[in-house]
């Protein structure tokens, strides 16, 4: 399937095509966790990221990311712990992104997305695991991120272009030392399950 062709149909047809694809391919794995609520042992990721002893922050403007590397969201718990199929069928707002409305740019998902729509910039946090592998947390742009996730399922070479990212480089050795000193536990295995 040529993914650009999705945006040439009537919005309802496109929406039905996506839902049918997800049904036919039995894509049921849960894709996002709630970054602000999900606990990993005694801590949430928010507890780590707000502690400047554990992290270094790097700002990236206008970068391209792999949507399949998105593992969490903030501010939208209704997207969490659901399969892509469950998310799409419960959110009719997705239809607007496939509309043939004259104001909708058909190249929206294939161009620098934040230059096209700077007032609604897509933003992410980026975190690393113990091995330095990076994943993304949606800060703004949940619907568009979910559509981009689907587009990369269809075409693995797809990238979401021109997003803004705040990267938190986590020093996991310091986190572990602090956990031991306070007799607390961080469930790395649970976090790693989202990185695999």
Secondary structure, DSSP 8 states (H G I E B T S, - for coil): --GGGGGGS-HHHHHHHHHHHHHHTT---B--EETTT-EEBTEEHHHHHT-TTTEEEEEEEEEEE-GGGEEEESS-GGGTT-BHHHHHHH-GGGGGGG---TTS-TTGGGS-HHHHTGGG--EEEEEE-TT--EEEEEEE-HHHHHHHHHHHHH-TT--EEEEEEEEEEE-HHHHHHHHHHTT--B-HHHHHHHH-
